[in-house]
Amino acid sequence: MKICFISAHTDDVEHSCGGSVAQFIRDGNEVYYAAFSIAEESVPKELPRDILLNEAKSATRILGVKPGNLFIYKYPVRKFPQFRQEILEDLIELRNKTNPDLVFLHSIYDTHQDHQVIATEGFRAFKNSTILGYELPANNITFEATAFIPLDKTSVKKKIEALDCYKSQKLRLKHLGRKPHNLECVTALLQVRGHQIGTAYAEAFHVVRWIIM
């Protein structure tokens, strides 16, 4: 299959479905990764403004994404609603380049304004693909876990290693007086989702559109 993972910001995919990315690639699928912002405005002042671009390259390399299958855009963070049409046009161009069978997007239940734009415009752009919405618990008021991807230990390990590439985010959260993302909590959620389907680990999604071939 051709599979496209799309996010508003770098590290969203790693948090929500990094294990699935690694596992799909290992199983021989053609995987594409697109992030629409490197959040230059939110990078701590002591770090290079494009550091998230470099961290994303390192993280996706761990997951196995080919450099030519990596698409990074530079929309300003938290201002996606102002660029809705431009983002839609980029999503359509991405669709034409990749022609995916399966697309992963932000959940329609996600409350972040940038995530909401990717969810709604992605739905419009990828009308001929199966679409699954992924979960980011910190942003979801609710979540319908109606699809699951079981993960093995190797895929879980790659997900954790990819997330650990984002050192700048730990520093940013520290500056904001917030706790850094806890990798133990990430693993715990994988275990909970796995428990729901009788496996050790899993990532959960909700079905936005399912095209049966």
C-alpha positions as CSV (number, residue, x, y, z in Angstrom):
1,M,0.0,0.0,0.0
2,K,0.8,3.7,-0.3
3,I,0.3,5.3,3.1
4,C,0.5,9.0,4.0
5,F,0.9,10.3,7.6
6,I,0.0,14.0,7.8
7,S,0.3,16.3,10.8
8,A,0.2,20.0,11.6
9,H,3.5,20.0,13.5
10,T,6.6,17.9,13.6
11,D,6.4,15.2,16.3
12,D,2.6,14.9,16.1
13,V,2.9,11.7,14.0
14,E,5.6,10.3,16.2
15,H,3.4,10.7,19.3
16,S,0.2,9.4,17.8
17,C,1.3,6.7,15.4
18,G,5.1,6.5,15.2
19,G,4.9,2.7,15.9
20,S,2.6,2.2,12.9
21,V,4.9,4.2,10.7
22,A,7.8,2.0,11.5
23,Q,5.8,-1.2,11.2
24,F,4.2,-0.3,7.9
25,I,7.7,0.5,6.4
26,R,9.2,-2.8,7.8
27,D,6.3,-4.7,6.2
28,G,7.2,-3.2,2.7
29,N,4.6,-0.5,2.3
30,E,5.5,2.9,0.7
31,V,5.1,5.4,3.5
32,Y,5.0,9.2,3.2
33,Y,5.3,11.7,6.1
34,A,4.1,15.3,5.9
35,A,4.2,18.0,8.6
36,F,2.9,21.5,7.9
37,S,4.9,23.5,10.4
38,I,8.2,23.4,12.1
39,A,6.9,25.9,14.7
40,E,9.8,28.3,14.4
41,E,7.9,30.9,16.5
42,S,7.8,28.6,19.5
43,V,11.4,27.4,19.5
44,P,13.4,28.5,22.6
45,K,15.5,31.6,21.8
46,E,18.8,29.8,22.6
47,L,18.2,27.2,19.9
48,P,18.3,27.5,16.0
49,R,14.8,28.4,14.7
50,D,14.9,25.5,12.3
51,I,15.9,22.9,14.9
52,L,12.6,21.1,14.6
53,L,13.3,20.4,10.9
54,N,16.5,18.7,11.8
55,E,14.9,16.8,14.7
56,A,12.1,15.6,12.4
57,K,14.7,14.4,9.9
58,S,16.4,12.4,12.6
59,A,13.2,11.0,14.0
60,T,11.8,9.9,10.6
61,R,15.2,8.4,9.7
62,I,14.8,6.2,12.8
63,L,11.3,5.2,11.8
64,G,12.6,4.3,8.3
65,V,10.9,7.1,6.2
66,K,12.8,7.7,2.9
67,P,14.2,11.2,2.6
68,G,12.4,11.6,-0.6
69,N,9.1,10.7,1.1
70,L,9.4,13.4,3.7
71,F,7.4,16.6,3.1
72,I,8.0,19.6,5.5
73,Y,6.1,22.8,5.2
74,K,6.6,26.1,7.1
75,Y,3.2,27.5,8.0
76,P,3.2,29.6,11.2
77,V,2.2,27.7,14.3
78,R,-1.3,28.4,15.8
79,K,-2.3,30.4,12.7
80,F,-3.5,27.6,10.3
81,P,-7.1,28.9,10.2
82,Q,-5.7,32.0,8.4
83,F,-4.1,29.8,5.7
84,R,-6.9,27.3,5.2
85,Q,-7.1,27.6,1.4
86,E,-3.3,27.5,0.9
87,I,-3.1,24.4,3.2
88,L,-5.8,22.7,1.2
89,E,-4.0,23.4,-2.0
90,D,-0.8,21.9,-0.6
91,L,-2.7,18.9,0.6
92,I,-4.2,18.4,-2.9
93,E,-0.7,18.7,-4.4
94,L,0.5,16.1,-1.8
95,R,-2.3,13.8,-2.8
96,N,-1.4,14.1,-6.5
97,K,2.2,13.3,-5.7
98,T,1.6,10.3,-3.5
99,N,-1.8,8.9,-4.5
100,P,-2.2,7.1,-1.1
101,D,-4.5,4.2,-0.4
102,L,-4.5,5.0,3.3
103,V,-4.2,8.4,5.0
104,F,-3.6,9.2,8.7
105,L,-4.8,12.6,9.9
106,H,-5.4,14.5,13.2
107,S,-8.7,13.4,14.8
108,I,-11.8,15.4,14.2
109,Y,-12.1,15.5,18.1
110,D,-8.7,17.3,18.4
111,T,-9.2,20.8,19.9
112,H,-5.9,22.4,18.7
113,Q,-6.7,25.0,16.0
114,D,-3.9,23.8,13.7
115,H,-4.9,20.2,14.1
116,Q,-8.5,21.0,13.3
117,V,-7.5,22.6,10.0
118,I,-5.5,19.5,8.9
119,A,-8.3,17.2,9.9
120,T,-11.0,19.1,8.0
121,E,-9.0,20.1,4.9
122,G,-7.4,16.7,4.8
123,F,-10.8,15.1,4.6
124,R,-11.6,17.3,1.6
125,A,-8.3,16.6,-0.1
126,F,-8.2,12.8,0.2
127,K,-11.7,11.9,-0.9
128,N,-10.6,8.7,-2.6
129,S,-8.5,7.3,0.3
130,T,-9.3,5.5,3.4
131,I,-8.8,7.9,6.3
132,L,-8.0,7.2,10.0
133,G,-7.9,9.8,12.7
134,Y,-5.1,9.5,15.3
135,E,-5.2,10.3,19.0
136,L,-3.2,12.9,20.9
137,P,-4.7,12.5,24.4
138,A,-3.7,16.0,25.6
139,N,-5.9,17.6,22.9
140,N,-8.8,15.2,22.7
141,I,-11.9,15.8,24.8
142,T,-13.1,12.4,23.6
143,F,-11.9,9.8,21.2
144,E,-13.6,6.9,19.4
145,A,-11.1,4.1,19.2
146,T,-12.7,2.1,16.3
147,A,-9.5,0.9,14.6
148,F,-6.4,-0.6,16.1
149,I,-2.9,-1.5,14.8
150,P,-1.1,-4.1,16.9
151,L,2.6,-3.3,17.5
152,D,5.5,-5.5,18.3
153,K,8.4,-4.5,20.6
154,T,10.6,-3.4,17.7
155,S,8.1,-0.9,16.5
156,V,7.5,0.4,20.0
157,K,11.2,0.8,20.5
158,K,11.5,2.8,17.2
159,K,8.6,5.1,18.3
160,I,10.2,5.9,21.6
161,E,13.6,6.5,20.0
162,A,12.0,8.8,17.4
163,L,10.2,10.8,20.1
164,D,13.5,11.2,22.0
165,C,14.9,13.1,19.1
166,Y,12.8,16.1,19.9
167,K,15.1,17.6,22.6
168,S,13.9,21.1,21.8
169,Q,10.4,20.3,22.9
170,K,11.6,19.2,26.3
171,L,13.3,22.6,26.7
172,R,10.3,24.5,25.4
173,L,8.0,22.8,27.9
174,K,10.4,23.5,30.7
175,H,10.4,27.2,29.8
176,L,6.6,27.2,29.9
177,G,6.7,25.6,33.4
178,R,5.1,22.4,32.0
179,K,6.2,18.8,32.4
180,P,8.0,17.3,29.4
181,H,6.2,14.6,27.5
182,N,6.6,11.4,29.6
183,L,7.8,8.5,27.5
184,E,6.5,6.1,30.2
185,C,3.0,7.5,29.6
186,V,3.4,7.0,25.9
187,T,4.3,3.3,26.5
188,A,1.4,3.0,29.0
189,L,-1.1,4.2,26.4
190,L,0.3,1.6,23.9
191,Q,-0.3,-1.0,26.5
192,V,-3.8,0.1,27.3
193,R,-4.7,0.1,23.6
194,G,-3.1,-3.3,23.2
195,H,-5.1,-4.7,26.2
196,Q,-8.3,-3.7,24.4
197,I,-7.5,-6.0,21.5
198,G,-5.6,-8.7,23.4
199,T,-2.1,-7.8,22.3
200,A,0.9,-6.4,24.2
201,Y,0.9,-3.0,22.4
202,A,-1.3,-1.1,19.9
203,E,-2.1,2.3,18.5
204,A,-5.7,3.3,18.2
205,F,-7.5,5.3,15.6
206,H,-11.0,6.3,14.7
207,V,-12.4,5.6,11.2
208,V,-13.2,8.7,9.2
209,R,-13.6,7.0,5.9
210,W,-13.2,3.3,5.0
211,I,-13.0,2.3,1.4
212,I,-13.3,-1.5,1.0
213,M,-11.3,-2.6,-2.1
